[in-house]
Amino acid sequence: MLDRLQTLEDRYYKLNELLSDPEIINDSKKLREYSKEQSDLEEVVQAYSQYKDVTQQLDDAKEMLEEESDEEMKDMAKSEIEQLTADKENLEERLRLLLLPKDPNDDKNVFMEVRGAAGGDEAALFAGDLYRMYAKYAENHGWKIDVVEAHSTGVGGYKEIIFMVNGTGAYSKLKYENGAHRVQRVPETESGGRIHTSTATVAVLPEAEDVEVDINEKDIRVDTFASSGPGGQSVNTTMSAVRLTHEPTGIVVSCQDEKSQIKNKEKAMKVLRARIYDMYQKEAQAEIDENRKSAVGTGDRSERIRTYNFPQSRVTDHRIGLTIQKLDQVMEGKLDEFIDALLLEEQTKKLEEIGD
């Protein structure tokens, strides 16, 4: 581990030199590439520097203990050794986590697709609740929400809503929301007070850069149509809504959120690129290991990942068996307790795999 850390530190300082080179400064592509690489290394290099400082202090304290004859000074040295040993162990654990393979998508913006599934109007209402939950979670983290497309229902929910979350590290947190979410509650339309169970699905796709997905414009069929609201009510009489069909894969994306056809096409292209990238990633992963499943779930939308029980104000994440009696807070976007626990579980499993 120490050899690897030293190699990373050497690379970090080499990048410092490169980023001061006029030739690199004038090459926007290399400048962006090296700046990102240095930024990615910064946390681990700082932790390694702290580790070396603590290790040196610990060696000095042990040497002082051996050479010191004064009992009071010896006691001080022993106390310092105890504290520094604990600090060193904590830093070693932190460095092990920092050296774990990082998901290359973690820093990206994400597209989220929330759809009402089983349960009719109640499922659509729940999809709306989930969208608002994620919007509040994004707001709590200083991220921006941008709706791409929404098909609302007359009762206030969504058959489907697609939105983009713009913010550094959005995918690293929200990727754990991929899957089927189940709600148990008494619908407002239920006169008998019976609890109904409904579901909504959530798909989380990392935004794909142009360089990551090669899409031939000739493979895309573009259709335009007039935007419409709930119940067929016209929102926009101009042909501003756009539908893109990627013929090689059959993936279809439409966008009617903006009044401008150009803006709608730009948004739809981003979603299309993300869906194609997601498809390629899944195909590649299947080739690597067809049967391998992550300890915190496959991310398959058919997999039930979480249940929201309103009568008991209880939320349970089935992947890690965590139950929280704070449903009202969770619905207000306070998801960190779940997401932090899922991240810890994933890190623990990765450490175990490395150990094996």
N, C-alpha and C positions, 0 to 999 in steps of 0.2 A: 504493500500500500504506500509506503514512504517513497519508494522509487517512482511510483506513478505520480505522486503528489509533487515530487521534485521536477519531474518532466513537465507537468502542467504549469508549475511556477516559472520554469525556464521559458516555456512557450509564451506565457503572459508577458514577461518582460521583453521578449523578442517582438511581440506584437506592439508594445510601446514604441520600440524603435521604428518598426514598419509604418506605424501611423504618423510618425514625424517625417517620413521620407516624402519629399516633394513629388516624386513619381507616383506614389500611392495616393497622395492627397488629390492629385489631378485625375485619378482613375476612380470615378464614382462607384463602380461595381466592386472593386477591390476594397475601397475605403469602407463601404457598407458591410462587406463580408468580414473584414478584419475587426471592425468596430463591434459587430455582433459577437464574434468569437471571443474577443476580449471581455465583453460584458458578461458572457456566459461563464467565463473563468473567474471573474472577479470574486465572487463569494467564496469559492473553494480556496483560492489563493490567500485571501484574508484570513480564513479559518486556519489554513496551514501555517501562516505567519504567527498567529496566536499560539498554535500548538508548539512551534519551535521555541517561542519565547518562554512558555510555561515549562517545557522540557529542560531548557537551560537553567531556569530558576530552580527547578526541582533538583537538578544535578548540583547546583551551587549550595542549596540548603543541605543536601546529604553530605557534601564535602565539609560544610561548616560543622555539622553534627559530629563527624568523625574527628575533627581537629579541635573542637571546643572542649575545654575542661570545666568551664563555669556551668553549674547545674541549671541556673536560671536561663542562660543562653541556650542550653541544650533543649530545655522545655519549649522555648520559643521556636527553635529549629524543628522540633518534632511536630508542633502545631502547624507550622508553615508547610512541612512535608505532607501532612495529612490533607490540608486544603489543596495544595498543588497537585497531589495525586488524584484527587476527585476531579479537579479542573481538567487534568490531562485525559482522564477516562471519558469525561463528557465531550471533550473536543474530538477524541478518537471516534466516538459514536456519531457525532455530527459529521465528521469527515467521511465515514463509511456511507452515510446517507447521501452526502453530496456527490460521492463517486458512483452512485447507482446510475445505470443507464437512464438517460432522460428521454421522455417522449418528445420527439422533434416538433410535435404540434402544440406543446404546452403553452407557448407564449402567444399563440394565434388568437385572432377574433373567432367567433363561432356563429354558425347558423343553428337556430333551434326550431324544430318543427313540432308543434303540439297539436294532437288530434283527438277529438272525442272518439271513443271506441264503443265498447259494449255499454248500453244503458240509455240510448236515445237522448232526449233533451237533458237529462241529468248528467250524462257523459260530456255533453257539450258545455254545460255549466261548469263542470269540474275542469275541463280544458281551459276555460276562461280563468278559473281560480289559479291554475298552475301558471298560466301566462303572467298574471298579476304578481304571483309569488316570485317568479324569476325576474320580473321587471324591478321589484323592490330589492331583491338580492343584488342585482346589477347596480342599482342606485346606491346601495350601501357600500359598494366597492368602488364607486366613482366611475363606473362604466356607462356607456351610452347604448340605449336600445333603439333600433331602427326597424320598424315593421316593413316587411317585404310584401306579404299578401295575407289577407284575413277573410275568412268566410264565416260571418257571424250568423247567429240564429235569432229568431224573434224573441227568445226568452232571455237573451243577454249573455249567451255563451258563444263558443266557437266550434264549428265543425272542424275547422283547421285554421291555425295561425302560424305563419312563418316569420321569424324576426332574426335580426342580426344583433349580436352583443359585441360591441367594440370596446376593447380594453386589454391591456397587457396581462397575460396569464389567464384570460377568460376560459380557454379550453382546459387548462390544468385543473380548474375547479368544476366546471360544468359538465365535463365528460362523464362524471359519475351519475348524471341524471338520465343517461340513456337507458330507456326501457319502458316497461308498462307500470303505470301508477294506478293504484286502486283506492277508491273512496267508499266509505261506509257511512251513510247518514240518511236522515229522513228528508226526502225531497219536499220542497215547498208546495208541490201539487198533490202530495200524499195526505189525504184527509184522515186516514186511519192511523197515522203515526208509525207506520212500519219502516224499518230500516232497509234501504236499498243498497245494493253493491253495484258500482259502475267503474269503468276504467277509461283512462286516457293514455295515449302513447306519446313518448317524448323521444325525438331523435336529435342528436347533437353532432354537428359536422364542423370540422375545422375549416376555416377559410383557406382556400388554395390560391397560391400565387400563380401568375401566368407561367412561370418557368417550371412549375411542378406538374402541370397538366397541359398537354399539347392538344388543343382542340382546333380542328380544321373548320373554318367558317363555312365551307361547302357542305359540311355534315350537319349543319343546323338549319332547320326549317323555321322561319319566323312568321307568325300569324299575329295580326292585330285585330282588336275588337274594342267595343265601347265598354268602359267600366260600369259595373252595376253594384248596388248595395243589397241589403237584406230584402227578400221577397221580390227580387227583380227590379227594384226601384232604381232608376237611372241616377248615377252619380256624376257621370261625365258623358256628354253626348258626342264628344270627339273620340276618334279611334286611338286612344292613348294606351289602353291595356295591351300587354305583349305576352305571347305564348311562344316559348322556344322548345323545339323538339330536337334532341340529339339522336339522329337516326341510327348510328351504329349501336347505341346502347338502349334506345327506346325511352330514355329519361326525358320527362316533360316538366317544364317549369313555366309558371305564369306569374305576372306581376301587374297589379293595377293600383298600387298604393299612391303613386305619384300622378300628377296631371300631365306630366310631360312623357311622351312616348320614349324619348331618348333616355330619360332617367329610369323609366320602368325597364327598358332593355338592359341598362347597365346593372341594375339590381338583379334581374333575372339571370344574367350571365354569371354573376358572382355565385348565386345559388347553384346554377348548373355546374359550374366549375367545382364547387364544393362536393356536390353529389357524385360527380364522376371520380373525383379524387378519393372520396370515401369508398366507392365501389372498387377502385384499383387497389386501395389499401387492404380491403377485406379479401380480395382475391389473392394478393401477395401473402397475407397472413395464413390463408388456407393452404397455400402451397408449402409454407414453412412447416406448419404442423396442423393438420386437418382436425385433430381431436383435442388440441390444447385449449383449455379454458382458464381464464383468469380467476383468481380466488375471490374477487369481488364482483364476479358476474361477467357474462360474455358481452354485455351491452346490447344483446338482441332485444328488439322492441317487443318480442312476444314474451319475454321473461318478466315476471312480476317482481319489481325491485322494492316497492315501498307501498305501505297501506296507511291511509289517513282515516282514522276512526273518529268521527265528530262527536258521537254521544259520550265517548270516554275521553275526549280531548287527547287522543293518543296517536302517535306516529311511529311506525315500526319499519326499519330498513331490514329486509329479509336476507340480504347478502351477508351482513355481519351480525344479525340478531340484536341490533340496537333499538330500544324503544325509549321514546322521550314523551313525557306527559306535558308537552307544550305546543299543542297543535296550533293555537292562536298565534304564537310567536313564529312558528315555522311558516304559516301562511302569510306572515308579514315579511317573509324573505330572510328569516334568520336560520339559514341552512348550514352554517359553519360547523356546528357540532356533528352533523352527519358527514359532511364533506371531509373534515379533518380526520374523523375516525376511519373513513374509507381510504384516505391517503395513507394513514398509518398502517392499515391492514395490507395495502399494496406494497409499501416499503418493507414491511416485515417479511412478506412472502419472497420478495426479491432478494433480501439478505439471506434468507434460508436457502434459496436456489443457488446463490453464490457459494454458500457454505458447503452445500452438497457437491 
